């Protein structure tokens, strides 16, 4: 297929393959950020080709042997996507990185600074360093496994093939200096990252499902007694007159005084966030209005409105504004848009807009989030909430992903991999078997997009294990003290597209690449093809400008810490680590704080007793761009913000 790449911004090109079709960014309402106009110029990459075969369009990218590939959606078990195949689909994570994802974003980034985005909600499959063709002039060299020690199941030449089952699809190429630069351009193409209100970065507590307004007040009183700051109370399904399917109407039995309750909480600077799913009960005041715009199938007996239709969005906005926003509700938790197959609609479901069930499922979480966000934008009130799924184009939406998985290491890996999705991930706390587990989970939360204790089905509190309460308080205080640093990082995410949470490779390249190591040991069950890959750092990350977190898992008192080249310093003591770069095993106490390190020259703005405190590490000169605005409204979109350069 002849490709007609059009330059749309410096270092950004798009190509419409086949017929014009719907796009992920179109459904999300995402418009490219103005900052894209200031990007660096690069020549159009020449290693890309495209063809059509039957009902699929296939874009192909040739790679150099040293290239490594990242992306392919939110991942829980790996960060690097070399030698992987993903069949992308919005779904609940079920213990395998196979393309079923809460954020099945069809974006890939290559270490040489090339990014590719398939801007389509249709079925997309990614074949990453796995697909080789008979016609390739540079072909795989055959080796005999029986007698050649150099045999490998993966050999050069390497390619990416992106297959879209559709009549047409838009592809977008991004070229930058490196992984960070091309990923930032992708985020800016999707509207720039979400900028939270300052209260959204505070402490959240979600109440048990069956609680009424009296019980909610009792929870707030407990936080006062324990002298712990509370920013948001989340009300789970019981706030409604019916749920699963939902009414979106207040329960007169449990929350007859909802207006008074919210007013009381706002006086104490505590916001209220409401849980919803998108399936409307016959008992809802919205049912008759939305019924003409419903899809062909029910979920839990509720209708499934077609959120692509302006009429649906208008009905929902009007309802939310009258019954929620006008009495002070500050946000939503948007549930059940990700799966499972057994209770969501089938792929062949039909919608009034003409979309099929597969396409609707890939965009439903994004549409749900965009619909609710529109009302807050209209009211000039920033919001911060939760969602179960989002897709390409959703970077600008102020929602953080979550799920029902509760594996600590997978939570941590998802936070690291989220840097390549244009989405945010929350490793929430629900419960814990012991104090150490609760402490370790809170420490990870302290440097995540949302500090959330989700007690919807538990009686867990910060003080549930007295022996670690001081350590948890320290983690909460750490987050509060780092607010100027974290808030500035979100501003750079919004204005410049730089992910707040990033794998080490995004900032430091493949300095730990071990591709040349000897062949892995054969295991006829676990590793029958003796697969070997480059070092994939899944349990450390850079957040904000420079800080590196190396969280401890529950039960750990030591761990391997990988230090990128250069001098590194302990964040708490300011002392240089014994190993300037490379791998080091470090011992920690059972109640040690979150392992946190700063590179030579790091400048970290912090808040203490209402004043700005600047910390500087090492001898190398450094600087920091400090962002400030009102923290509440969209005045920053009207130019009401400032950047201050802190030099040390």
C-alpha positions in Angstrom: 0.0 0.0 0.0 1.4 3.4 -1.0 1.8 5.6 2.1 1.1 9.3 2.1 2.6 10.5 5.4 1.5 14.1 6.2 3.6 16.2 8.5 1.2 17.7 11.1 3.8 18.9 13.7 7.6 18.9 13.9 8.6 15.2 14.3 4.9 14.1 14.0 3.3 12.6 10.9 0.0 10.8 10.2 -1.2 8.5 7.5 -4.7 7.4 6.7 -4.6 3.8 5.5 -7.7 2.7 3.6 -11.1 4.4 4.2 -11.6 7.1 6.7 -12.8 5.6 10.0 -13.5 6.4 13.6 -10.5 7.2 15.8 -9.7 6.8 19.5 -8.8 10.5 19.9 -12.0 11.5 18.2 -14.1 9.6 20.6 -12.1 10.9 23.5 -12.5 14.5 22.4 -8.7 14.8 22.5 -7.1 17.8 20.6 -3.3 18.0 20.1 -1.7 20.4 22.6 -0.2 23.6 21.3 3.3 22.6 22.6 3.6 20.1 19.8 4.3 23.1 17.5 7.6 23.7 19.4 9.0 20.2 18.8 12.3 19.5 17.1 12.4 18.7 13.4 13.3 15.2 12.3 13.3 13.5 8.9 10.4 11.1 8.2 11.5 7.6 9.2 12.1 5.3 6.2 11.8 1.9 7.9 8.0 1.8 7.7 5.7 0.0 5.2 2.1 -0.9 4.9 -0.1 -3.5 3.1 -3.6 -4.7 3.1 -4.5 -8.4 3.2 -8.1 -9.6 3.3 -9.8 -7.6 6.1 -6.6 -6.4 7.8 -4.3 -3.4 7.3 -0.7 -4.2 8.4 1.9 -1.6 9.2 5.4 -2.9 9.4 8.5 -1.3 11.1 12.0 -2.7 10.7 14.2 -2.5 13.8 17.9 -2.4 14.4 19.4 -5.3 16.4 20.0 -3.0 19.4 16.5 -1.5 19.4 14.2 -2.3 22.4 10.5 -1.8 22.3 8.1 -0.5 25.0 4.3 0.0 25.2 1.4 -2.0 24.0 -1.0 -1.0 26.9 -0.9 -1.2 30.6 1.2 -4.2 31.7 1.4 -5.9 35.0 4.2 -8.5 34.5 6.7 -6.7 32.3 7.6 -3.2 31.2 9.7 -3.9 28.0 7.6 -5.5 25.2 10.3 -7.2 23.2 9.3 -10.5 21.7 5.6 -10.2 22.6 2.3 -10.5 20.9 -0.7 -8.4 22.2 -4.3 -8.7 20.9 -5.6 -5.5 22.3 -8.9 -5.4 24.1 -10.4 -3.4 26.9 -10.7 -6.0 29.7 -10.0 -6.9 33.3 -6.4 -8.0 33.9 -6.4 -11.8 34.4 -2.9 -12.8 35.3 -1.4 -12.5 31.9 0.0 -9.7 29.8 -1.7 -10.7 26.5 -3.3 -7.5 25.3 -6.4 -7.7 27.5 -5.9 -4.6 29.5 -7.5 -1.7 31.4 -5.7 0.6 29.0 -5.2 -1.3 25.7 -3.5 1.7 24.1 -2.0 0.8 20.7 1.2 2.9 21.1 4.7 1.5 20.9 8.0 3.4 21.6 11.4 2.3 20.4 14.7 3.2 22.1 15.9 5.1 19.1 13.1 7.7 19.7 10.5 6.3 17.2 6.9 6.1 18.4 3.9 4.6 16.5 0.3 5.1 17.4 -2.5 3.1 15.7 -5.4 5.6 16.3 -8.2 3.0 15.9 -10.7 1.4 18.4 -11.1 -1.6 16.0 -9.3 -4.9 16.7 -5.6 -4.3 16.8 -2.8 -6.9 17.2 0.8 -6.0 17.9 3.6 -8.4 16.9 6.7 -7.1 18.5 10.1 -8.5 17.3 8.3 -11.8 16.3 7.2 -11.5 12.7 9.6 -12.3 9.8 8.6 -12.7 6.2 9.7 -14.9 3.4 10.2 -11.9 1.2 12.7 -10.1 3.5 16.0 -9.6 1.8 17.8 -9.7 5.2 16.7 -13.1 6.5 17.0 -15.0 9.7 20.2 -17.2 9.8 19.1 -20.8 10.6 20.9 -22.6 13.5 20.5 -26.2 14.6 19.4 -26.3 18.2 20.8 -29.7 18.7 24.5 -28.7 18.2 24.7 -24.9 18.0 25.1 -23.1 21.3 24.2 -19.8 19.6 20.7 -21.1 18.8 17.9 -18.8 20.0 14.2 -18.7 19.6 14.5 -15.0 18.7 17.1 -13.8 16.2 17.6 -10.8 14.0 16.3 -9.3 11.8 13.6 -7.8 14.0 10.3 -6.2 13.0 7.1 -4.8 14.5 3.9 -5.6 12.7 0.6 -3.8 13.7 -2.5 -5.5 12.2 -5.8 -3.7 12.3 -9.0 -5.5 11.3 -10.8 -2.6 9.7 -11.6 -0.9 6.4 -9.3 1.9 7.4 -7.1 3.2 10.2 -5.1 6.3 11.0 -1.4 5.8 12.0 0.6 8.5 13.7 4.5 8.5 13.8 6.5 10.4 16.4 10.2 11.0 16.2 12.2 12.4 19.1 15.6 12.3 20.8 14.8 9.2 22.8 12.0 7.2 24.5 11.0 10.1 26.7 10.8 12.6 23.9 8.7 10.4 21.5 6.4 9.4 24.4 5.9 13.0 25.4 4.9 13.8 21.8 2.4 11.0 21.9 0.9 12.4 25.2 0.7 15.9 23.7 -1.0 14.5 20.6 -3.6 13.1 23.0 -4.2 16.6 24.6 -1.4 16.6 27.2 -1.6 14.9 30.6 -4.3 15.6 33.2 -3.5 18.3 35.8 -5.2 17.3 39.1 -6.6 19.7 41.6 -4.2 19.9 44.6 -6.9 18.3 46.9 -6.9 15.3 44.5 -3.3 14.5 45.6 -4.2 14.3 49.2 -5.5 11.4 51.3 -8.6 9.4 50.1 -10.8 7.0 52.0 -13.6 5.0 50.3 -16.3 3.9 52.7 -17.9 0.5 53.0 -20.7 -0.2 50.4 -23.6 -0.3 52.9 -22.7 2.9 54.8 -25.3 5.7 55.3 -24.6 9.4 56.0 -24.3 8.8 59.8 -21.7 6.1 59.3 -19.8 8.4 56.9 -19.7 11.1 59.5 -18.4 8.6 62.0 -15.5 7.7 59.6 -14.6 11.3 59.3 -14.7 11.7 63.1 -12.2 8.8 63.4 -9.7 10.6 61.2 -10.1 13.7 63.3 -9.4 11.8 66.4 -6.3 10.2 64.9 -5.2 13.7 63.6 -4.9 12.5 60.0 -5.6 14.8 57.1 -8.5 13.6 54.9 -9.0 15.1 51.5 -11.7 12.9 49.9 -14.5 10.6 51.1 -15.5 8.1 48.4 -19.1 6.8 48.5 -19.5 3.3 47.1 -22.7 1.9 45.4 -24.9 2.3 48.5 -25.3 6.0 48.0 -27.7 5.3 45.2 -31.3 4.1 45.3 -30.2 1.0 43.3 -26.9 -0.4 42.0 -25.9 -3.2 39.6 -27.6 -1.8 37.5 -27.4 1.8 38.7 -29.9 4.6 39.3 -27.5 7.5 39.8 -30.2 8.9 42.1 -29.6 9.4 45.8 -30.9 6.8 48.3 -33.6 8.5 50.4 -33.1 5.8 53.0 -29.3 6.2 53.5 -28.6 9.7 52.2 -31.7 11.8 52.6 -29.5 14.6 53.9 -26.9 14.3 51.1 -26.9 18.1 50.5 -26.2 18.9 54.2 -23.6 16.1 54.4 -21.6 17.4 51.5 -21.8 21.0 52.8 -20.5 19.9 56.2 -17.6 18.0 54.6 -16.7 20.9 52.3 -16.5 23.2 55.3 -13.7 20.8 56.6 -12.1 20.9 53.1 -13.2 17.3 52.4 -14.5 16.4 49.0 -17.1 13.7 48.1 -16.5 11.3 45.2 -19.4 9.1 44.0 -19.1 5.5 42.6 -21.1 4.7 39.5 -21.2 2.2 36.6 -22.8 3.0 33.3 -25.7 0.6 33.2 -29.1 2.2 34.0 -31.8 0.6 36.1 -35.5 0.8 35.3 -35.8 2.4 38.7 -33.6 5.3 37.6 -35.1 8.7 36.8 -32.9 8.6 33.7 -34.2 5.3 32.3 -37.0 6.6 30.1 -34.8 9.4 28.7 -31.9 7.0 27.8 -33.9 4.0 26.6 -34.2 5.2 23.0 -30.4 5.5 22.8 -29.6 2.1 24.4 -27.6 -0.8 22.9 -29.0 -4.2 22.0 -27.9 -6.0 25.1 -28.4 -5.5 28.9 -25.8 -5.6 31.7 -27.2 -6.9 35.0 -30.6 -6.0 33.6 -29.7 -2.4 32.9 -29.6 -0.6 29.6 -26.3 0.4 28.1 -26.5 3.9 26.7 -24.5 4.8 23.6 -22.2 7.4 25.0 -21.0 8.4 21.5 -24.4 10.2 20.9 -24.6 13.9 21.9 -28.2 13.3 23.2 -26.9 10.8 25.7 -24.1 13.0 26.9 -26.5 15.9 27.3 -29.0 13.9 29.3 -26.3 12.6 31.7 -24.6 16.0 32.1 -27.9 17.6 32.9 -28.7 15.0 35.6 -25.2 15.0 37.1 -25.1 18.8 37.3 -28.5 19.1 38.9 -28.3 16.2 41.4 -24.5 16.1 42.1 -22.4 19.0 41.1 -24.9 21.7 42.2 -24.7 20.3 45.8 -20.9 20.1 45.8 -20.0 16.6 44.6 -16.3 16.8 43.4 -15.9 13.7 41.3 -16.7 10.1 40.2 -15.4 6.6 40.4 -16.4 5.0 37.1 -16.6 1.2 37.4 -17.2 -1.9 35.4 -16.2 -0.7 31.9 -13.4 -3.2 31.5 -15.0 -6.7 31.5 -15.4 -9.5 32.2 -16.8 -11.2 29.0 -19.3 -13.1 31.0 -21.3 -10.1 32.1 -20.6 -7.3 29.6 -22.2 -7.2 26.1 -20.9 -9.5 23.3 -18.7 -8.3 20.5 -21.7 -8.5 18.1 -23.8 -6.2 20.2 -25.4 -3.3 18.2 -25.6 0.4 19.1 -27.7 3.2 17.7 -24.5 5.0 16.4 -23.8 1.9 14.2 -20.8 0.7 16.4 -20.4 -2.9 17.2 -19.8 -4.3 20.7 -16.1 -4.8 20.4 -15.5 -1.2 19.3 -17.8 0.2 22.0 -16.0 -1.8 24.7 -12.6 -0.4 23.7 -13.9 3.2 24.1 -16.6 2.9 26.8 -14.4 3.9 29.8 -13.0 6.8 27.8 -16.5 8.0 26.8 -17.8 7.6 30.4 -14.9 9.7 31.7 -15.2 12.4 29.0 -18.9 12.8 29.7 -18.5 13.4 33.4 -15.4 15.6 32.9 -17.3 18.0 30.6 -19.6 19.1 33.4 -16.7 19.9 35.7 -15.0 21.8 33.0 -18.2 23.8 32.4 -18.3 24.6 36.1 -14.7 25.7 36.1 -13.9 23.1 38.9 -11.1 20.6 38.5 -11.9 17.0 39.4 -9.9 13.9 40.1 -11.4 10.4 39.9 -11.1 6.7 39.1 -12.0 4.6 36.1 -11.7 1.0 35.2 -10.6 1.5 31.6 -9.3 4.2 29.2 -7.7 4.1 25.8 -5.6 6.2 23.5 -6.7 9.9 23.6 -7.5 9.7 27.3 -4.3 11.3 28.6 -6.1 14.6 29.3 -8.9 13.1 31.3 -8.5 13.5 35.1 -9.0 9.8 35.9 -6.7 7.2 37.5 -7.0 3.5 36.6 -7.6 0.7 39.2 -8.7 -3.0 39.2 -9.5 -5.9 41.5 -6.1 -7.6 41.3 -4.2 -7.2 44.5 -0.7 -8.5 43.9 1.9 -6.0 45.2 4.6 -6.7 42.6 2.1 -6.5 39.7 0.7 -3.2 41.1 4.3 -1.9 41.1 5.0 -3.0 37.6 1.8 -1.5 36.3 2.9 1.9 37.8 6.2 1.6 36.0 4.6 0.5 32.6 1.9 3.2 32.8 4.5 5.7 31.5 4.0 4.4 28.0 0.2 4.5 28.0 -0.8 8.1 28.4 -2.8 6.8 31.5 -2.3 6.8 35.2 -2.4 3.8 37.6 -3.4 3.6 41.3 -1.9 0.7 43.4 -4.6 1.3 46.0 -4.7 -0.2 49.5 -7.6 -2.4 50.4 -6.6 -4.7 53.3 -3.5 -6.4 54.7 -2.7 -9.6 56.5 -0.2 -7.9 58.8 1.3 -4.5 59.7 4.3 -4.8 57.4 2.1 -5.4 54.4 -0.1 -2.4 55.2 3.1 -0.3 55.6 4.6 -1.4 52.3 1.4 -0.8 50.4 1.1 2.7 51.8 4.7 3.5 51.0 4.0 2.7 47.3 0.8 4.7 47.4 2.7 7.7 48.7 4.5 8.2 45.4 1.5 7.1 43.1 -1.1 9.3 41.3 -3.6 8.7 44.1 -3.2 8.0 47.9 -6.2 5.8 48.3 -7.4 3.5 51.0 -10.3 1.6 49.4 -12.2 0.2 52.3 -15.4 -0.6 50.3 -15.5 -4.2 51.7 -13.1 -4.1 54.6 -12.6 -2.4 58.0 -9.0 -1.4 57.3 -7.8 1.9 58.5 -4.4 3.6 58.8 -4.4 2.6 62.5 -5.4 -1.0 62.0 -1.9 -2.2 63.0 -0.6 0.1 65.7 3.0 -1.1 65.3 3.2 0.5 61.9 1.0 3.5 62.3 4.0 5.8 62.7 5.5 4.5 59.5 2.3 5.0 57.5 2.0 8.5 58.9 5.6 9.1 57.7 4.6 7.9 54.2 1.6 10.3 54.2 3.8 13.1 55.4 6.4 12.4 52.8 3.8 12.8 50.1 2.5 16.0 51.6 6.0 17.4 51.9 6.7 16.6 48.3 3.6 18.3 47.0 5.4 21.2 45.2 7.7 18.6 43.5 4.8 16.3 42.5 2.4 19.1 41.4 5.2 20.5 39.2 5.6 17.0 37.7 1.9 16.9 36.8 2.2 20.3 35.2 5.1 19.1 33.0 2.9 16.1 32.1 0.1 18.5 31.1 2.2 21.2 29.3 5.1 19.1 27.9 3.7 15.5 27.9 6.5 14.1 30.1 5.0 11.1 32.1 5.1 11.6 35.8 5.9 7.9 36.4 8.6 6.4 34.1 10.8 3.3 33.9 14.5 3.9 34.3 15.0 3.3 30.5 13.0 6.4 29.7 15.5 8.6 31.4 18.7 6.7 31.3 18.4 4.4 28.3 19.3 0.7 28.2 22.3 1.0 30.5 21.5 -2.5 32.0 21.0 -4.3 28.7 22.0 -7.9 29.2 21.1 -9.2 25.7 24.5 -10.6 25.2 24.4 -12.9 28.3 24.7 -16.6 27.9 21.7 -18.6 26.9 19.2 -19.3 29.7 19.0 -22.7 31.3 16.6 -25.1 29.7 13.5 -26.0 31.7 11.2 -28.3 29.9 8.1 -26.8 31.6 8.9 -23.2 32.6 11.3 -22.2 29.8 11.3 -24.9 27.0 12.7 -22.5 24.4 15.4 -21.0 26.7 14.2 -17.5 26.2 16.6 -14.7 27.1 15.7 -11.0 27.2 17.3 -7.7 28.0 17.2 -6.5 31.6 13.6 -5.4 32.3 13.5 -3.3 35.4 9.9 -3.7 36.6 10.2 -2.7 40.3 11.9 0.7 40.2 10.9 3.9 38.6 11.6 7.6 38.2 8.9 9.9 39.3 8.8 13.7 38.8 11.9 15.4 37.6 14.7 13.2 39.1 13.7 11.1 42.2 14.1 7.3 41.9 11.8 5.0 44.0 12.8 1.4 44.7 9.8 0.2 46.8 10.1 -2.7 49.2 7.6 -5.5 48.8 5.8 -6.8 51.9 8.1 -9.0 54.0 11.3 -7.7 52.4 14.2 -6.3 54.5 16.7 -6.2 51.5 16.4 -5.8 47.8 18.5 -5.3 44.6 18.6 -1.6 43.7 19.8 -0.6 40.2 21.6 2.7 40.0 21.9 4.4 36.6 25.3 5.9 35.8 26.4 8.9 38.0 26.4 9.6 41.7 23.3 8.8 43.7 22.3 10.0 47.2 19.9 8.6 49.9 16.9 11.0 49.9 16.5 11.0 53.7 20.1 11.3 54.9 21.8 13.0 51.9 24.6 10.4 52.1 26.1 9.0 48.9 25.2 5.4 48.2 28.2 3.0 48.4 27.8 2.0 44.7 27.8 5.0 42.3 26.2 3.0 39.5 25.2 -0.5 38.7 23.5 -3.1 40.9 23.6 -3.1 44.7 21.9 -5.3 47.3 20.8 -3.0 50.1 19.7 -4.0 53.6 16.7 -2.3 55.2 14.9 -2.5 58.5 11.5 -4.1 58.8 9.9 -0.7 59.3 12.2 1.3 56.9 10.7 4.1 54.9 10.3 3.9 51.2 13.7 3.6 49.5 14.2 6.9 47.6 17.2 8.2 45.9 18.3 11.5 44.2 20.9 11.9 41.5 23.9 14.3 41.7 22.6 17.8 41.1 18.9 17.1 42.0 17.0 20.1 43.3 13.8 19.1 45.2 11.3 21.7 46.2 9.4 20.7 49.4 6.7 22.1 51.7 7.2 22.3 55.5 4.9 24.1 57.8 3.4 26.1 54.9 6.8 27.3 53.7 8.8 26.3 50.6 12.0 24.4 51.4 14.6 23.6 48.7 16.8 20.5 49.0 19.9 20.1 46.9 21.9 16.8 46.4 25.5 16.4 45.5 28.1 18.8 44.0 26.8 19.1 40.5 24.9 22.3 39.7 21.2 21.8 39.3 17.9 23.5 38.7 14.1 22.9 39.0 11.1 24.5 37.2 8.5 25.1 40.0 4.9 25.3 38.8 2.2 27.3 40.6 -1.5 28.0 40.0 -4.7 28.3 42.0 -4.9 24.5 42.3 -8.7 24.4 41.9 -10.0 25.9 38.6 -9.1 25.8 34.9 -7.6 29.3 35.1 -4.3 27.8 33.9 -6.0 27.3 30.6 -6.5 31.0 30.5 -2.8 31.7 31.2 -3.1 32.2 34.9 -0.1 30.2 36.1 3.6 30.7 36.7 6.9 28.8 36.4 9.8 29.7 38.6 13.3 28.5 38.0 15.2 27.4 41.1 18.9 27.3 40.6 21.4 25.7 42.9 
